[in-house]
Amino acid sequence: MNRNEFLAALDEMLELDPGTLKGGETLDGIDSWDSLAVISFIALVDEKFNTVVAGEDLAKAKTVDDLLALVSDHVAA
């Protein structure tokens, strides 16, 4: 999976229009980023990459780029 495909998966997960997320957006600025979205993100990463994101690492994420950094081993530039 590449960066654009992952961003598209995040758009879909967060019920945003395709192409909305570019990477620099702050998570606090995304209306649909809530506790359910956090769980959905963990599930997405598990489903796509068969890996678990540590809760403490996810709690530190402030931007979409931070989310990408959490899966950088699995997402091609």
MMTF fields as JSON, N, C-alpha, C and O atoms, coordinates in Angstrom:
{
  "mmtfVersion": "1.0.0",
  "mmtfProducer": "UNKNOWN",
  "numBonds": 307,
  "numAtoms": 308,
  "numGroups": 77,
  "numChains": 1,
  "numModels": 1,
  "chainsPerModel": [1],
  "groupsPerChain": [77],
  "chainIdList": ["A"],
  "bondAtomList": [4, 2, 8, 6, 12, 10, 16, 14, 20, 18, 24, 22, 28, 26, 32, 30, 36, 34, 40, 38, 44, 42, 48, 46, 52, 50, 56, 54, 60, 58, 64, 62, 68, 66, 72, 70, 76, 74, 80, 78, 84, 82, 88, 86, 92, 90, 96, 94, 100, 98, 104, 102, 108, 106, 112, 110, 116, 114, 120, 118, 124, 122, 128, 126, 132, 130, 136, 134, 140, 138, 144, 142, 148, 146, 152, 150, 156, 154, 160, 158, 164, 162, 168, 166, 172, 170, 176, 174, 180, 178, 184, 182, 188, 186, 192, 190, 196, 194, 200, 198, 204, 202, 208, 206, 212, 210, 216, 214, 220, 218, 224, 222, 228, 226, 232, 230, 236, 234, 240, 238, 244, 242, 248, 246, 252, 250, 256, 254, 260, 258, 264, 262, 268, 266, 272, 270, 276, 274, 280, 278, 284, 282, 288, 286, 292, 290, 296, 294, 300, 298, 304, 302],
  "bondOrderList": [1, 1, 1, 1, 1, 1, 1, 1, 1, 1, 1, 1, 1, 1, 1, 1, 1, 1, 1, 1, 1, 1, 1, 1, 1, 1, 1, 1, 1, 1, 1, 1, 1, 1, 1, 1, 1, 1, 1, 1, 1, 1, 1, 1, 1, 1, 1, 1, 1, 1, 1, 1, 1, 1, 1, 1, 1, 1, 1, 1, 1, 1, 1, 1, 1, 1, 1, 1, 1, 1, 1, 1, 1, 1, 1, 1],
  "groupList": [{"groupName": "MET", "atomNameList": ["N", "CA", "C", "O"], "elementList": ["N", "C", "C", "O"], "formalChargeList": [0, 0, 0, 0], "bondAtomList": [1, 0, 2, 1, 3, 2], "bondOrderList": [1, 1, 2], "singleLetterCode": "M", "chemCompType": "L-PEPTIDE LINKING"}, {"groupName": "ASN", "atomNameList": ["N", "CA", "C", "O"], "elementList": ["N", "C", "C", "O"], "formalChargeList": [0, 0, 0, 0], "bondAtomList": [1, 0, 2, 1, 3, 2], "bondOrderList": [1, 1, 2], "singleLetterCode": "N", "chemCompType": "L-PEPTIDE LINKING"}, {"groupName": "ARG", "atomNameList": ["N", "CA", "C", "O"], "elementList": ["N", "C", "C", "O"], "formalChargeList": [0, 0, 0, 0], "bondAtomList": [1, 0, 2, 1, 3, 2], "bondOrderList": [1, 1, 2], "singleLetterCode": "R", "chemCompType": "L-PEPTIDE LINKING"}, {"groupName": "GLU", "atomNameList": ["N", "CA", "C", "O"], "elementList": ["N", "C", "C", "O"], "formalChargeList": [0, 0, 0, 0], "bondAtomList": [1, 0, 2, 1, 3, 2], "bondOrderList": [1, 1, 2], "singleLetterCode": "E", "chemCompType": "L-PEPTIDE LINKING"}, {"groupName": "PHE", "atomNameList": ["N", "CA", "C", "O"], "elementList": ["N", "C", "C", "O"], "formalChargeList": [0, 0, 0, 0], "bondAtomList": [1, 0, 2, 1, 3, 2], "bondOrderList": [1, 1, 2], "singleLetterCode": "F", "chemCompType": "L-PEPTIDE LINKING"}, {"groupName": "LEU", "atomNameList": ["N", "CA", "C", "O"], "elementList": ["N", "C", "C", "O"], "formalChargeList": [0, 0, 0, 0], "bondAtomList": [1, 0, 2, 1, 3, 2], "bondOrderList": [1, 1, 2], "singleLetterCode": "L", "chemCompType": "L-PEPTIDE LINKING"}, {"groupName": "ALA", "atomNameList": ["N", "CA", "C", "O"], "elementList": ["N", "C", "C", "O"], "formalChargeList": [0, 0, 0, 0], "bondAtomList": [1, 0, 2, 1, 3, 2], "bondOrderList": [1, 1, 2], "singleLetterCode": "A", "chemCompType": "L-PEPTIDE LINKING"}, {"groupName": "ASP", "atomNameList": ["N", "CA", "C", "O"], "elementList": ["N", "C", "C", "O"], "formalChargeList": [0, 0, 0, 0], "bondAtomList": [1, 0, 2, 1, 3, 2], "bondOrderList": [1, 1, 2], "singleLetterCode": "D", "chemCompType": "L-PEPTIDE LINKING"}, {"groupName": "PRO", "atomNameList": ["N", "CA", "C", "O"], "elementList": ["N", "C", "C", "O"], "formalChargeList": [0, 0, 0, 0], "bondAtomList": [1, 0, 2, 1, 3, 2], "bondOrderList": [1, 1, 2], "singleLetterCode": "P", "chemCompType": "L-PEPTIDE LINKING"}, {"groupName": "GLY", "atomNameList": ["N", "CA", "C", "O"], "elementList": ["N", "C", "C", "O"], "formalChargeList": [0, 0, 0, 0], "bondAtomList": [1, 0, 2, 1, 3, 2], "bondOrderList": [1, 1, 2], "singleLetterCode": "G", "chemCompType": "PEPTIDE LINKING"}, {"groupName": "THR", "atomNameList": ["N", "CA", "C", "O"], "elementList": ["N", "C", "C", "O"], "formalChargeList": [0, 0, 0, 0], "bondAtomList": [1, 0, 2, 1, 3, 2], "bondOrderList": [1, 1, 2], "singleLetterCode": "T", "chemCompType": "L-PEPTIDE LINKING"}, {"groupName": "LYS", "atomNameList": ["N", "CA", "C", "O"], "elementList": ["N", "C", "C", "O"], "formalChargeList": [0, 0, 0, 0], "bondAtomList": [1, 0, 2, 1, 3, 2], "bondOrderList": [1, 1, 2], "singleLetterCode": "K", "chemCompType": "L-PEPTIDE LINKING"}, {"groupName": "ILE", "atomNameList": ["N", "CA", "C", "O"], "elementList": ["N", "C", "C", "O"], "formalChargeList": [0, 0, 0, 0], "bondAtomList": [1, 0, 2, 1, 3, 2], "bondOrderList": [1, 1, 2], "singleLetterCode": "I", "chemCompType": "L-PEPTIDE LINKING"}, {"groupName": "SER", "atomNameList": ["N", "CA", "C", "O"], "elementList": ["N", "C", "C", "O"], "formalChargeList": [0, 0, 0, 0], "bondAtomList": [1, 0, 2, 1, 3, 2], "bondOrderList": [1, 1, 2], "singleLetterCode": "S", "chemCompType": "L-PEPTIDE LINKING"}, {"groupName": "TRP", "atomNameList": ["N", "CA", "C", "O"], "elementList": ["N", "C", "C", "O"], "formalChargeList": [0, 0, 0, 0], "bondAtomList": [1, 0, 2, 1, 3, 2], "bondOrderList": [1, 1, 2], "singleLetterCode": "W", "chemCompType": "L-PEPTIDE LINKING"}, {"groupName": "VAL", "atomNameList": ["N", "CA", "C", "O"], "elementList": ["N", "C", "C", "O"], "formalChargeList": [0, 0, 0, 0], "bondAtomList": [1, 0, 2, 1, 3, 2], "bondOrderList": [1, 1, 2], "singleLetterCode": "V", "chemCompType": "L-PEPTIDE LINKING"}, {"groupName": "HIS", "atomNameList": ["N", "CA", "C", "O"], "elementList": ["N", "C", "C", "O"], "formalChargeList": [0, 0, 0, 0], "bondAtomList": [1, 0, 2, 1, 3, 2], "bondOrderList": [1, 1, 2], "singleLetterCode": "H", "chemCompType": "L-PEPTIDE LINKING"}],
  "groupTypeList": [0, 1, 2, 1, 3, 4, 5, 6, 6, 5, 7, 3, 0, 5, 3, 5, 7, 8, 9, 10, 5, 11, 9, 9, 3, 10, 5, 7, 9, 12, 7, 13, 14, 7, 13, 5, 6, 15, 12, 13, 4, 12, 6, 5, 15, 7, 3, 11, 4, 1, 10, 15, 15, 6, 9, 3, 7, 5, 6, 11, 6, 11, 10, 15, 7, 7, 5, 5, 6, 5, 15, 13, 7, 16, 15, 6, 6],
  "groupIdList": [1, 2, 3, 4, 5, 6, 7, 8, 9, 10, 11, 12, 13, 14, 15, 16, 17, 18, 19, 20, 21, 22, 23, 24, 25, 26, 27, 28, 29, 30, 31, 32, 33, 34, 35, 36, 37, 38, 39, 40, 41, 42, 43, 44, 45, 46, 47, 48, 49, 50, 51, 52, 53, 54, 55, 56, 57, 58, 59, 60, 61, 62, 63, 64, 65, 66, 67, 68, 69, 70, 71, 72, 73, 74, 75, 76, 77],
  "secStructList": [7, 5, 2, 2, 2, 2, 2, 2, 2, 2, 2, 2, 2, 6, 6, 7, 7, 6, 6, 7, 7, 7, 1, 7, 7, 5, 4, 4, 4, 7, 6, 6, 7, 1, 2, 2, 2, 2, 2, 2, 2, 2, 2, 2, 2, 2, 2, 2, 2, 1, 7, 7, 7, 7, 2, 2, 2, 2, 2, 2, 7, 7, 5, 2, 2, 2, 2, 2, 2, 2, 6, 6, 6, 6, 1, 5, 7],
  "xCoordList": [0.864, 0.0, 0.902, 1.913, 0.509, 1.291, 0.574, -0.528, 1.223, 0.704, -0.7, -1.596, -0.882, -2.18, -3.274, -4.399, -2.97, -3.948, -4.32, -5.482, -3.316, -3.59, -4.431, -5.36, -4.108, -4.902, -6.336, -7.279, -6.501, -7.845, -8.601, -9.798, -7.896, -8.531, -8.935, -9.987, -8.108, -8.457, -9.657, -10.554, -9.671, -10.831, -12.107, -13.106, -12.057, -13.238, -13.622, -14.795, -12.619, -12.866, -13.511, -14.396, -13.066, -13.566, -14.778, -15.267, -15.262, -16.417, -16.218, -17.117, -15.005, -14.675, -14.735, -14.664, -14.864, -14.831, -13.466, -12.448, -13.435, -12.15, -11.204, -11.604, -9.956, -8.946, -8.901, -8.146, -9.701, -9.734, -8.409, -7.846, -7.918, -6.71, -5.458, -5.332, -4.54, -3.255, -2.088, -1.015, -2.288, -1.24, -1.002, -0.752, -1.075, -0.757, -1.907, -1.729, -3.084, -4.25, -4.069, -3.538, -4.516, -4.494, -5.706, -6.795, -5.508, -6.596, -7.727, -8.898, -7.387, -8.411, -9.298, -10.435, -8.785, -9.54, -10.462, -11.205, -10.414, -11.263, -12.446, -12.283, -13.631, -14.829, -15.069, -15.526, -14.762, -15.061, -13.954, -14.07, -12.888, -11.829, -12.256, -12.177, -12.703, -13.166, -12.73, -11.939, -13.227, -12.8, -13.164, -12.421, -14.283, -14.65, -13.673, -13.308, -13.253, -12.286, -10.943, -10.27, -10.555, -9.309, -9.382, -8.441, -10.492, -10.682, -10.698, -10.124, -11.347, -11.395, -10.009, -9.679, -9.195, -7.828, -7.03, -6.32, -7.145, -6.446, -6.892, -6.068, -8.188, -8.72, -8.238, -7.913, -8.186, -7.714, -6.27, -5.93, -5.436, -4.024, -3.871, -3.059, -4.642, -4.6, -5.038, -4.397, -6.126, -6.662, -5.709, -5.46, -5.175, -4.338, -2.923, -2.338, -2.365, -0.954, -0.676, 0.478, -1.734, -1.586, -0.606, 0.27, -0.776, 0.06, -0.814, -1.871, -0.363, -1.117, -0.374, 0.823, -1.1, -0.539, -0.69, -1.777, 0.388, 0.349, -0.487, -0.333, -1.36, -2.241, -1.492, -1.916, -0.373, 0.39, 1.021, 1.176, 1.388, 1.918, 0.813, 1.013, -0.345, -1.476, -1.936, -2.353, -1.865, -2.276, -1.385, -1.818, -0.155, 0.772, 0.54, 1.022, -0.192, -0.429, -1.273, -2.323, -0.81, -1.521, -1.985, -2.9, -1.352, -1.688, -1.871, -1.532, -2.409, -2.541, -1.144, -0.96, -0.168, 1.212, 1.731, 2.496, 1.329, 1.719, 1.131, 1.789, -0.105, -0.712, 0.071, 0.322, 0.45, 1.244, 2.584, 3.065, 3.18, 4.466, 4.328, 5.268, 3.168, 2.955, 2.959, 3.217, 2.678, 2.635, 3.659, 3.535, 4.661, 5.625, 6.36, 6.818, 6.481, 7.122, 6.275, 6.78, 5.001, 4.071, 3.546, 2.95, 3.763, 3.224, 4.385, 5.263, 4.365, 5.409, 5.135, 3.989, 6.217, 6.102, 5.481, 5.297],
  "yCoordList": [-1.174, 0.0, 1.225, 1.277, 2.217, 3.445, 4.525, 4.319, 5.668, 6.774, 7.199, 7.369, 7.369, 7.821, 6.8, 7.178, 5.535, 4.485, 4.484, 4.298, 4.696, 4.734, 5.962, 5.864, 7.111, 8.311, 8.114, 8.583, 7.42, 7.127, 6.227, 6.411, 5.253, 4.37, 5.167, 4.912, 6.127, 6.989, 7.874, 8.046, 8.435, 9.229, 8.407, 8.875, 7.18, 6.317, 5.991, 6.046, 5.651, 5.293, 6.449, 6.241, 7.661, 8.849, 9.455, 10.512, 8.782, 9.235, 10.636, 11.476, 10.872, 12.137, 11.941, 10.814, 13.037, 12.948, 12.426, 12.77, 11.599, 11.092, 12.25, 13.244, 12.1, 13.113, 14.232, 15.189, 14.13, 15.19, 15.274, 16.358, 14.136, 14.137, 14.184, 13.462, 15.046, 15.185, 14.815, 14.459, 14.896, 14.524, 15.532, 15.151, 16.807, 17.827, 18.215, 19.016, 17.653, 18.019, 17.614, 16.544, 18.483, 18.121, 17.246, 17.476, 16.261, 15.339, 16.062, 15.748, 17.029, 17.806, 18.592, 18.925, 18.888, 19.647, 18.795, 19.324, 17.487, 16.581, 16.194, 15.511, 16.637, 16.421, 14.955, 14.627, 14.078, 12.661, 11.921, 10.717, 12.616, 11.982, 11.985, 13.008, 10.843, 10.697, 9.326, 8.648, 8.92, 7.639, 6.46, 5.481, 6.542, 5.482, 5.448, 4.372, 6.616, 6.683, 6.099, 5.452, 6.319, 5.737, 4.216, 3.562, 3.661, 2.209, 1.727, 0.686, 2.476, 2.118, 2.166, 1.332, 3.138, 3.221, 1.99, 1.399, 1.61, 0.424, -0.806, -1.642, -0.915, -2.053, -2.019, -3.064, -0.84, -0.699, -1.164, -1.912, -0.723, -1.103, -2.614, -3.262, -3.153, -4.593, -5.365, -6.343, -4.924, -5.615, -5.53, -6.531, -4.335, -4.121, -4.65, -5.163, -4.528, -4.825, -5.914, -6.275, -6.439, -7.481, -7.047, -7.808, -5.826, -5.284, -4.453, -3.962, -4.306, -3.56, -2.265, -2.274, -1.164, 0.133, 0.268, 0.067, 0.604, 0.777, 2.012, 3.074, 1.848, 2.931, 4.178, 5.291, 4.003, 5.179, 5.912, 7.132, 5.176, 5.827, 6.568, 7.687, 5.947, 6.574, 7.819, 8.799, 7.789, 8.941, 10.155, 11.29, 9.931, 11.025, 11.659, 12.761, 10.973, 11.469, 12.738, 12.784, 13.756, 15.033, 15.365, 16.167, 14.747, 15.033, 13.728, 12.65, 13.848, 12.686, 12.144, 10.93, 13.027, 12.572, 11.74, 10.799, 12.071, 11.268, 9.864, 8.887, 9.762, 8.441, 7.658, 6.463, 8.346, 7.694, 7.213, 6.142, 8.002, 7.618, 6.316, 5.525, 6.111, 4.897, 3.639, 2.545, 3.787, 2.626, 2.751, 2.098, 3.58, 3.864, 2.623, 2.604, 1.601, 0.372, -0.375, -1.246, -0.037, -0.742, 0.082, -0.462, 1.395, 2.284, 2.88, 3.544, 2.624, 3.161, 4.638, 5.084, 5.369, 6.804, 7.007, 8.147],
  "zCoordList": [0.0, 0.0, 0.0, 0.701, -0.809, -0.807, 0.003, 0.51, 0.108, 0.925, 0.478, 1.306, -0.83, -1.336, -1.064, -0.738, -1.188, -0.901, 0.582, 0.942, 1.432, 2.866, 3.226, 4.028, 2.639, 2.882, 2.394, 3.03, 1.265, 0.754, 1.733, 1.952, 2.32, 3.308, 4.547, 5.134, 4.945, 6.08, 5.744, 6.568, 4.531, 4.095, 4.232, 4.778, 3.731, 3.779, 5.223, 5.593, 6.028, 7.423, 8.178, 9.008, 7.888, 8.583, 7.882, 8.281, 6.834, 6.069, 5.506, 5.552, 4.968, 4.321, 2.812, 2.321, 2.085, 0.635, 0.19, 0.79, -0.855, -1.351, -1.68, -2.285, -1.273, -1.534, -0.52, -0.69, 0.539, 1.553, 2.306, 2.46, 2.769, 3.595, 2.736, 1.747, 3.134, 2.444, 3.347, 2.86, 4.663, 5.603, 6.708, 7.851, 6.385, 7.375, 8.29, 9.208, 8.046, 8.847, 10.306, 10.604, 11.21, 12.622, 12.914, 12.386, 13.745, 14.068, 14.786, 14.574, 15.635, 16.343, 15.383, 15.718, 14.199, 13.216, 12.349, 11.522, 12.535, 11.766, 12.647, 13.659, 12.253, 13.071, 13.402, 14.497, 12.461, 12.673, 13.428, 13.655, 13.82, 14.611, 16.072, 16.752, 16.54, 17.911, 18.418, 17.762, 19.555, 20.133, 19.229, 19.168, 18.535, 17.597, 16.419, 15.946, 15.95, 14.855, 15.278, 14.476, 16.515, 17.02, 16.962, 16.514, 17.411, 17.367, 15.92, 15.603, 15.054, 13.635, 13.006, 12.162, 13.413, 12.901, 13.323, 12.509, 14.576, 15.077, 14.287, 13.917, 14.033, 13.274, 11.827, 11.263, 11.221, 9.844, 9.716, 8.799, 10.628, 10.597, 10.813, 10.153, 11.723, 11.973, 10.729, 10.342, 10.11, 8.928, 7.741, 7.069, 7.48, 6.297, 6.461, 5.507, 7.671, 7.864, 8.887, 9.116, 9.506, 10.521, 11.618, 12.029, 12.069, 13.137, 14.071, 13.677, 15.296, 16.3, 16.62, 16.904, 16.568, 16.945, 18.454, 18.996, 19.123, 20.572, 20.919, 20.316, 21.888, 22.304, 22.714, 22.403, 23.416, 23.855, 22.676, 22.719, 21.619, 20.416, 19.684, 19.209, 19.594, 18.926, 19.684, 19.066, 20.991, 21.795, 21.542, 21.742, 21.109, 20.827, 19.459, 19.198, 18.586, 17.23, 17.257, 17.898, 16.563, 16.499, 15.077, 14.891, 14.079, 12.684, 11.916, 12.403, 10.714, 9.842, 9.508, 9.422, 9.322, 9.085, 10.253, 10.045, 11.472, 12.635, 12.537, 12.896, 12.053, 11.858, 10.811, 10.969, 9.745, 8.701, 9.255, 8.885, 10.137, 10.713, 11.528, 11.608, 12.117, 12.913, 12.057, 12.56, 10.778, 9.869, 8.751, 7.715, 8.955, 7.89, 7.39, 6.248, 8.211, 7.776, 6.746, 6.037, 6.665, 5.793, 4.632, 3.703, 4.677, 3.656, 2.859, 3.409, 1.553, 0.679, 0.412, 0.356, 0.252, -0.038, -1.364, -1.792]
}
